[in-house]
Amino acid sequence: MMHAAARIQQVFGMDELPSLGKIPPEFFRKIIFPHLGAKDRSVIVPPTNGVDFGAFECGGKVVALSADPFFISPSLGWERAAWFAVHILASDVAVSGIPPRYFAVDLNLPPETSAGVLGRIWRTVDSECKKLGINVITGHTARYAGCNYPMVGGGVMFGVGSRRQLVDRSAVRPGDEVIVTKGPAIETTGLMSVQFPEFLEARFGKKFVKKAQSVFYQMSVVKDAAVVAPFATAMHDATECGVWGGLSELCQKYGMRVEKERVITQDAVMKTCECFGIAPFIAISEGTLLATVKKGDGEATVKALKKAGIPASVVGKVVKERGLFVDGRRTPHPGTDPFWITFEEYLKKQAEGKNDAVLSEVDSVADLLCSTKGFFENIPEIGSNLVFAKPGAKSPKDVAAIEGRMRRGIGRVLRGNAAYGASHHAAGVAIALSKQGVRSALDLAYSPALVDACVRAGMSAVEVSRLDEPEPVATVEGASMPWLASQVLRKHGGAPDAFYNKGAFGKEATVFVLGASPREVLAKTRRAFRAAGH
C-alpha cells in the first residue's frame, strides 16, 4: 500500500506536512481550499488561509464563527488553562468585527480526568463566558481512551451582527496603515514562562519569571479587536508563525511594507525567546492583533488602544505589490512555527527529569562553542571551561561547569557533560563577581591578538597580573581566581566584558570572558573571534 504522504505528493504535488503545527499556506491552497463541499451563496467568508473566521448570511444577519482545539495544558493550572481555551476561540471571532456571543464545545477528556478537575475547568469557562457576554448553547462532554492533554476536544464560537459590522478585508486598499498591538511572541512567552519557569529562573532570576508569566493574560485580542473594529479594514490574530506569518497572511490581495524597529517589543518577551532559542517574530503570538486601517486613521487607532491600556504602533502601510516586505526585503511566510518543536523538546526534558535549567544551559552553549569558528584555536593548554552559577551561589557546588573541561582533540573539540562542582578555577570567578551581575565565565588562551580583538569588538578588557598575587593566595588551591576578580573590580570599578593575565611561573596566561549567562558569554566570544578574523 502506498504511504499516505507519497499518495498526497502524487495526487497533489505536495511534500509531507510539517512535523507539528498548522499546515502551511501552499498545502492549504492545493488540498483544502478546492474541496469545500457544497457551495451556498449565503457564505460570504469561506475557509481562507490566514483568515481567523468564516461568515454567512442568515435572516438578514451575518453569523461569524470560528473553530479551534480546546487546549488544556495541566501544568498551566486548570483555571489558567481554561481561561486561555475560551479566549483562543473568542479572539478568532472578535477579529471579524462582530463580538462573540454563542459557544458550542466538545470535551474529549483523558480517562484520568476527575470530577473535581472538570469542575474547576468548567467554572472558569462559565466565568469567562459571562464576562465576555458569551452563551454556551450546546456541546459534548466525555472521557475516552486515547485522548490526551493538551488537545482535549474543540469548540466553535459564534457572533451575530450586521453586514456593516463585518470586517472581511474587502475594504483593504493601498495606503492603508498597518497596526500591531503588544508586539511579537505573546503566546510563546505566556506558555513557556508558565510551563518551564525553572529555565527562566536559572537564567534571569525569580523576579523575571513573574514578569514573564504576567504576559499570559495578554493572550487575547477580544478587547483589542473591539477598540480597532470601527477603524479597521482588516484584522487578524497573530497565532502560529507569529507577526511575520500573520502579516503575510493579510497580504492576500495587496502587499505590505513594514519596518521591524517600529514594532513594539516587550523586554520579558524578548528575553524569554532568547532563553529558549526561539525567533520571536515568527513564533506563535495569540494576543497580538494585526490590523489595517484607512490612511490617516493610524494614530487615532493607536491612541484609542493606548487609552484602553493596550500598547500598539503603526508599523507600515499596504502597497499594490503583493507580498510582505520587512525593511525593504521580501519576507516569505515562515511556513513552520518554531514554538511547537521547542515546546515538545522541553516537555521531554521535564518528563525525563532533565529539568535542571542551569546544567541544560551550560550543555547547550558548550555545544555551540565547540562549533564556533576560532574556539578550537583559542583553547588553553589546560583546557577551557564554561561556568554558570546558580543565583546566590556560595561554593563551586553551586556552579555548573564542563567535567574534564573542553580540550583540543584531533581536528575537533572534546568535552564532558555539564555538572555541578566540575570547576574550582573558573567557578571562583563567577562566585566572586556574582554581585556585579556576572554568573557565567569562559577561559580562553591569552594572546595579544585576542585582547586586541576584544577591544576592537567594543568590549572592555582589563589586565591583572598574577605576579602580584600574595603568597597565601598563590599557594592555596582555588584562591587565585577570587583574588584576581577583586583586582579586576578595583581597577575597573565594576565587571568588565573580559579580563586577562599574562601568566606566571607554572600558571598559564588566560583571557576570561564574562557575562550574566552562558549565551551572553557566547555572544561576546563570537564578537571577539569575528574581530580577530575567524
N, C-alpha and C positions, 0 to 999 in steps of 0.2 A: 504493500500500500504506500502511495506517495505521501511523504511527510507533509503536514499541513502547511508549513512555511513555504516548502517548494511548490505546493499547489497554488498558493497565493501568488507567488512570484510568476508562475507560468501563466495564470489567468489574468492577473492584473499588472504584471511587470513591476512588482514591488519587492523590496528587500524585507527581511524579517523586522518585526516590531521591536521597539526599544525594550530593554530588559524590564524596566519599571516605568510607571508614569503614563501620562496621556499619549495617545498615538500622535505622530507628527502631522502637520497640515497636509503634506503631499499624500500621505496614506488616506487621510480623511477624504480629500477631494476625489481620489481614484476609487476608493472602495465603499465608503459610507454614503457620500452625497448622491451618487447616481441611483441609489436603491433605497427609496424612502416610502415605499408602499403607495397607497392611493394619494392622489393629488387633488385636494379640495381648494376651491378659490377663497374659502374663508381663512386659509392660512396666510398670514401676512409676514411673519418672520419664521421661515423654515429652519431646520438644523443647519447651522453655518459655522464653520471653523472659526473660533475666536469670538463668537457671539455667545454671551452667557445665558441667554433665554430664548424661548420661542414665543410666538404670539398668534392668536387667531381671533376673528370677529365672531361674536355671538349675541344676538338680540340687540344690536346697536351698540354693544360694548366691546372693549378689547380685553381679552384674557391673556396675561403674560405669565409664563410658567417656566420652571427650571427643575431639572433632576440632578441629584448628586448622591454619592455614597453617604451613609450615616456613619461618620468617622468618630469612633470612641477609642481613645488610647488610655488604658487604665492608669498608666504612670503619670498622666496629666492630672489625675484626680477626677472622680466621677462627675462632680459638678462642673469643673472647668471644661472637661471633655464634652459634656452635654451642651454647655453654652456655645462652644465652638461649632458643634454639629448643627445647631439651629442657625447660627449666623452665616455659615457657609452657604446654606440654601437661601436664606433671606437676602443675602447680598446679591446673589445672581439675579433675583427678581427685581431688586431695588434699582439696578442699573438700567432697567427698562424705562425708568421714569414713573412707573406705576408702583405704589407701595405694596409689599407682600401682605396678603390678607388670609389666605387659606393654606392648610398644610395636610398632606397625606404622607404617612410614614410607615415604612416596613422595617421591623426589627427582627433580624435573624441572628439570635444571640447564641454564643457558645454554651454547651451544656452546663458548664460550671457556674454560670451566672445565677446569683442568688436573688431571692425576692427583695432583700434589702438593697442590693446593688441596683436592681431595676427601679426600685422606688426612688433612690437618690437621683438616678439619671432622669426619670420622668418628672420628678418635682422641678428640676431645673428647666426641662423642656417647657413645662407648663408656665413657670415664672417668666422665662424669656419671651414666650409667645404672648403672654399678657402685656408685657412692656412694649412689644412691637405692634400690638393690635392684630395678632395672627390667631386664627381659629383652627384647631385640629379637627378635621372633618371625617377622616377615615384612616384605616391602617391595618397592619397585621403584626402580631407580636408572638414570637415563639422561640424555643431553644432547639437547635439542631446540631447533630454531629457533623463535623467538617467545617463548621463556622468558627472563625477566629477573629479576635481583635487585631487591628483597629477597624477593619471594614465589616460592620455588623448589620448590613442592610442598606436601605436607601430611602430617599424621600423626594417628594415633589411639592414645591411651593408655588402658590398661585397669587396673582394680583388681578384685580378687575378695575378698569378705568376707561377713559375716553381715548379716542384716536389722537386727540390733541396732546394728551399727556405722554404718549408713547415716544420714546427716544430710540428710533430704529436705524439711525445712521444715514437715512435717505437725504437728510438736510446738510450733510457734511460738504463743505466747499473749500477750494484752495484759499488760503489766507486765514482760515480758522486757527485759533490759538490752542496749543496743547497744554493741558494741566495735569500735574501729577501730585497726588496727596501722600503725605507721610514718608515717602521715599521707598527704596528697594528693600526686599528680603524681610518684610514684616513677619510673615508667617514662618519663614525659616528661623528667624530669631526667637519668636514666641515658642515654637515647638522644641527647638534644640535646647534652649535655655531651661525649659521645664523638664524635658526628658533626660538631659545629660548635664545637670548642674555641676557635677564634680569636675568635669573637664574645664569648665569656665572658671570655677573657683581656684583650681590649681594654677591657672594662668593669670587671672586678674583679681582674685580675692572675693570674699563673700558679698561685699557691697555691690560689686559689679553684677553678680548673679541676680540680686534683687532688681537692679536697674534693667537688666536684660529681660527678666521674667515679667516685668511690668508692661513690656511690649505685647504680651499675649492678648490683652484685652483691646488692642488696636486692630485685631484681626477681623474687622467687619467694615463694610462700606455702606451699610444701611443709612447711617447718618450723613456720610459724605455725599451719597447719591441724592438724598432728599434736598441738600443745600444746592448742589450743582444742577439738578434737573431743570430749573427754569431757564438756565443759560445754555444748556447742553445741546449739541448736535449729535454727539455720540458719547457713550460711557462704557467702560469695560473694567472688570475686576482683574488685577494683575496676579492671577493664580500661577499655574505651572508655567515655567520658563520666565517668570518674573516680568520686570519692567520692559526689557528689550523684546521679550517674546510677546507680551501684551500689546505693545505699540506696533509690532509687526502685524499682529492680528487685526489691529484697527486700520491698517493700510490695505483695505480691500479694493476700493475704487480709486483712491488717490494715495499719495505718499506723505511722508513726514520728514522734516529736518529738525533735529533736536540737538541741544548741547548738554553733554553729560554733567558739566560743572553746575548747570542751572537746576539739576535735580537735587532736591534737599536730601540729606542723609542724616541718620541718627548714629551717634557715637556707639551706642550699645549694639546696634545692628552691624556696623562695620567691623567691630572687634569680635563679635560672635562669629561672623562669617570667616574672619581671618583665623580664628581659633580652630574651626572645623575644616578649613581649606575649601570653602565654598565661594564661588564667584557671585557676589551679591546681586548684580544687575540681571542675571539670568536664573535666579533662584526663586522658588515659589513665594508669592507675596500677597496672599489673601489679606485684605485690609488696605491695599494701595489702590486708589481709584485713578484710572487713566481716563481722561475726558478731552473732547474737543468742544470749544465754544466759539461763537461767532467773533469775527475780527473786531477787536476793540472791547470785548467783554472779559478778557483775561484777568485784568487787575481787579475788576469788580467781583469776579468769581472768587479769586484768591482772598480778597478782603472779606467776603461773606463766609468763606470757610474758616478763616482765622477767627472771626467773630464767634463761630461755633466751636472754637477750640481745636480746629484741625489744621495742622501745618500743611502748606501747599505752595506751589510755584508754577509760573508759566515757563515751560522748558523749550518751546519751539513752535512751529507752525505747520499747517497742512500745505502740501505743494502738489502740483499737477503730476510730476514724475512719480510713478508708483514705487513703493519700497520704503524701507526705513533707512535714514541717513543719520548717523550719530557723529557729530563733529566733522561733518562733511564726507564721511566714509559710509558706503553702503553696508548695512548690517543685516545679514540674513537672520531668519528665525532660528533660535538656538537648537530647536528640534528635540533635545533631551534636557530635562531639568536635573542638575547635579544633586538636588536635595535628597531624592529618594534613595540613590545609591549610598550616599553618606549616612542617611538615617538608618538604613539597614546595616551598614558596616558597624555603626556604634551600638546598635541593638545587639548585634552578635558579640561585640566586646563585653557588653554587660552580661549577656547570657553565659558567656564563657568565664565570667569572673575577672576579665581583664579590664577592670574599670578604674584602675589607678591612673588618673589623668596625667600625673607628673611623669611616671615611668613611660606612659604611652607617648607623651610629647618628646621626651628625650630619644626614644627609639625612632620615632617618625623623622625628627630633624637630623638624627645621625645618618639615617638612610640618605637624606637629601645632601648632607655634607659629603658623604662618600662619593657621590656622583657629581659634585661641584668642581668645575674646572679650576685648577690651581690648588685644591686642597691636598692632593697627594704630594705635591712638591713642597708644601709648607708644613708637613707633619714633623715635629721634633724627633730627635733620635730616640728619646724615651717614649714616644707616642703622644698622641693628642687626646684630650678628654673634654667632653661636653658635660657640664653640670647644670642642674636645675634644682633649686632649693624649694622645699615646701614653705608656705607662708609662716613666718616666725621660727624658722629653722635654728636650732641651738647647737647641733653637732653634725658630723658627716653622716650619721644615721638618718638624718632628715633631708639629705641631699641625694638626688638621683644622679647617677653617672654611668659611664660605659665600663663594664667589667673588663679588665685587661687592656683598656684604652683602645684607641684606633691607631693601627700601625700599618706601615707600608709592607705589602706583600709583593709578589712578582706581578707587576702591572696593575695591581688593584689594592684597595684599602681593606684590611682585615679588621673586624671588630667583634666584641662580645655583645651581650644584651644589656639593657638598662637595668640597674639595680640600686637599691639604697646602700650607702656606705661603701660604694665601689671606688671612691676617691677621697683622699685626705688632702692632697695637694691643691687641686683646683676648687674643691669644696670649701676650703678655708677662705678663698676669695669671695665666693658668693655669700657666705655667712657674715664675713667682716663688712661687706658693702651692702647688706640687705636693707639697712636703714636708709640708704641712699636710693632705694628702688631697684637695686641690682639683685636679681635672683638667678641669673644664668651667666656662665662664662665658658670660654673656649680658649685653650692654649695652642699657639702656633709657634713654629720655629722663627727665631729672630733673624731679621736681615735688615740692613739699612733700606733696601728697596721696598720691603713690605711696609716699614714705618712710613716711608715717603708716600707710598700708595694710599695708606690710611689717610694721611693729611690731604692728598690730592682729591680723595673721595669725600672731603668735607667732614672728616671725623677728627675729634680731639684725641691726641695721643700723648701720654705723659711718660717721661723716663724716670725710673727709680733704679738705684744701684744696690746690688746685693753685696757689694764690697763694704757698704756701710752698716751691714747687719751687726748688731751687738753679739758678743759671743754666746750668751744663753740662747738667743734666737737661732743662731746659725747651727747650734748643736742639738737642739730639741726637735724631734720629728713633728712636722705639721705646724711649727711655729713661724716659719718663714713667710708664708702667704698672708696671714693676718697682719704681720708686721709691714710687709710690702704694701698691703691695702691701706694701712694707716698713713704710710708715707705718700701714697697717691692722693689721699684726701687732704693731707697737709699742703701738698704742692698745688693741687688743682682747685681746692675749695669745695669739692663735690666729686661725684663719679664721672670720669670721662668716658668716651666711647671705647678707649683702649689704653692699656699701659704696657710698658716693655722694660726689660732689663737686659744688660749685655753679658750676664752670667758672672760666674766667679769660679774659683777652684773647685772642681767636682760638681758644678751646678750649671746646667745648660741655659743658654740665653733663650728667652721666650718673649712672645707677644701675647697678651691676654685681651681678647675682645669681650666686651661686657654688654649686658642688656637685661631688660626686665623679664625676658622669656627666651627660650632657645630659638624661636623664629625671628626675634629681633636680632639676636646674635648672628644667625644665619644671614639675614639681610645685610647687616654691616660687613660681614666677612666677604660676601659676594661682591659688595661695592668695592671693597679694597682689592680683591682679586681682579676685578674688571679694570680698575685703575692701574693695576700692575701689568696689564696686557694679557691676562689669561682668558 
